[in-house]
Amino acid sequence: MGGKNWVLISVFIFGFIFENSASATIFLDGNRIEAEGILYHQSIWRSANLHHEYNYIQGRNQLDLKVLFHMVGENGYVKPFGIIDGIDLRLIGRGFYDSVYDVTNDWGSAGGFFSGHLENGIRNNIEKYVDLREAYVDIFMGPLALRVGKQQIVWGKTDFFRLLDIINPLDYSWHFFFESFDDIRIPQKMAKALLSVGDLGPFRDVSLEFVVNPRDFNSTNLGHFGMPWALAPAGFELYKKNKPFDEPQYGGRIQARIGGFSFTINDYYTFQQDPVFSLAKGALTYPRINVLGGAIDYYDNFSKSVLRLELTYVKDKKMGVDFTSPYLLEFLTNHPTGRAEKKEIKYCIGIDRPTWIRFLNQKQTFFLSGQLFMTHILDWEKAITDDGVPTRKRGHPIVTILTNTTYMNGRLTPQIYWTWDVQSRNSHIIGPSIQYLISNYFNVKLGSNLFWGQKKARYTYFGAYKDYDELYIRVQFNF
Amino acid sequence: MEKGIKEGLYAFTIVLILVVLSFNVSLVFAQVKTGELIDANNWQKAADLLPPPVIEMLKTHGLVIKVGESKDYPFPSEFVEATKKYAGTAKLEDNLLGYQAGLPFPEINPKDPNAGIKIAWNYQYHCEPEQRYFPKATFVWNNKNGAIERTATLADRKLLYVGRTMTPPIPELPNPDGIIYKELLQLYDPKDVAGIGFLQIRYKSEKKDDDTWAYVPALRRVRRMSAAQRTDAYIGTDIAIEDFYGFSGKITEFDWKFITRKKVLAIRDTERQPATFGGPKYKWCPLDMPWQAREVNIVEVISKLKSHPYSKRIIYLDAQWADCFYSEIYDKKGEFWKLWIQPWYWWPQHRLFTYPASDMIDFQALHATTVPTICEPKGTYGPDMFTIDALEKVGR
């Protein structure tokens, strides 16, 4: 580990300074301003099967600073007036510096598919970054709440993979999907209105939500060729933004409860965030799609479990072609543009259950969560790819299982997850980790992400990453 | 005897019982006197007046008890009227049927085989604020070395749907779903839990488990939770979810057995909030609070589930107000494990008690969670605050 990991030292210094503070949130100006933040350092080493040489692939130092201004409210600069109950301004800034780029720009045996020499110009742009990550205004008017500005909007009930959570694209460039979605969603400039309707006939807690994104669009960030987690080859422009105003993204959802069920019905008119190559244009495209779906959960008294179901339907998903398929010519004959429009259903069945395993933990249950994700292309044909992965008629199932518990009065949290790409033989990711709360402000996390699979397997999301096994440590200070 | 006279005598009896219970504290004890301090040197004086674990605290934990003046705490007249009006309407079946408001069973005959379960229902529907608000409750993890390991702070709101006697609508909010109460809780410190919010709905039907949702900031969404594991430790404290307030489980999932009625010393009114904890050795002893003599009903509570981690619980409930002073918890081997101490704070202008603190001491691990609290017996909120989208709004 090299480079300027001064943040690691700063984390410890700040931690000891704040150790005995009464409160982590900083209140200013008569509590009208709340400031808080996260300062962390994360180091990652990659080693194929953990047997080969270890290569340092990340030394990320990050500061997130959050400031909340109570502009209008009982505790605000201005008291509530008229129909305005409150107005808050929230700003979230982020700065990071990845010291690994001062150590090397060639990953050698630790490199992935798209490893290689990282040009200085690109390296300078990705090794450090400061940005106003989110900036929005909340306006509260009785049953109506508006949020306008650069923000994240989260729908859906799934973990690990997203079905309805499609309003914000993701940034996979610095650690694939292994970071919290809260950390890797790309905020967009949008407006959201949430109207609390209340009880309507047999329905309880009915609410309506409307979202509009006038012109912001980002594709999934697959990184730059040469980065340790690059998911795209050299030469491709993968980042696109600022669509004209005549191509807004918009949609809404209804949320309610009935009996023991909580449910949402969602619809969002947007763009595909993962690219599809168009032969006709000779370029990557991000076509328009409409995502219709819903989610429902139910607490079952008998099994003491929460059961979840989430489903999306896209009637016009644009899919590309597998150029290595023996049916390539047949496909191109039917679809000269190199793209096909297909009907796609995705769903997830989940179950969550806190369970006693008393011989392992006398005081706390183990949280057990299992999910089955499935993708079906209703009008499937040979040689099509979905999100860049070749497809099969019978669909593409993925299973996830997660469990965690706590010891030492909640200070020690071991966790392990397993994801299994069922379609591809022996393609798994297992991720054990352990987190320890040193104090109210300090925590440290050790973990690994271990891959199994076959690099040359065709129908796989993970198998190709079998040599990406990694160990990580994260030291974090919350204030 | 004419029907009208019979009914009048019955109502008079109810009122008389409630009045007599309110004066139960006026008796003088020969063993201890008002103003006296009880500690490790003279604990024998209070040996008959305290639960055994509290005696242990006097002997070895550094607890000092200041005997306070015994005072009267009459019920609000509205609660007395409701008890009188609905007397006899509450019936014991698999559940409690027909309850409207007031104390379901103002008369408890110690020889009644159902005395225990009747006391349980009195506890469930004891006189309490109909809109209760904690702007600040701080959980403090205390270890045996006298050090604070960590803290967590939350705000909590509770809205009673049934048993309402003072705040319209009386006796019940519009309630097609049969709700007893809704509770909305928001954690705001430390940062690893800040922003987490919980919404809980407790139902009249004993067959229906609580509905619980949590707003998780890291997910930025609401997650449905299982409320089944009520014996889980709450955010890593010594307090299981079922332990709160002395007992917060489902009444009919347990067998309730009346043991005895006697007088004990308890913290009926701390006279300030939040209450404080400390001590020369362990930091979980109630500090500087007057302990009053109170008549209590002592019940033994045993789960009908063989898998329950507690072999039994012994609860001390005020014979008048039916709220909890102590809850002794015994492990599966039958050995004493934890003690819940519940002090109270009296609001004379509201004529109600609220919680200035709570204290859960693990005697086996010598570890405790103290919860100094500021609690207000009135809120300015309604049912629209206790919804899933409101949970998303208060979470952040």
Interface residues (C-beta under 8 A of the other chain):
Chain A: S23 A24 T25 E36 I38 L68 F140 P143 A145 Q152 V154 W155 G156 K157 D159 S180 F181 D182 L194 S196 G198 R204 D205 S207 Q255 R257 G260 S262 D297 Y298 Y299 N301 K304 S305 V306 R308 D352 R353 P354 W356 R358 Q362 K363 Q364 T365 T406 M408 N409 G410 R411 L437 S439 N440 Y441 N443 N478 F479
Chain B: W141 E149 R150 T151 T153 D177 Y188 D189 P190 K191 D192 A194 K207 K208 D209 D211 W213 P217 A218 L219 R220 R221 R223 R224 M225 S226 A227 A228 Q229 D232 A233 I235 G236 T237 D238 S307 P309 H367 D384 T387 I388 D389 A390 E392 K393 R396
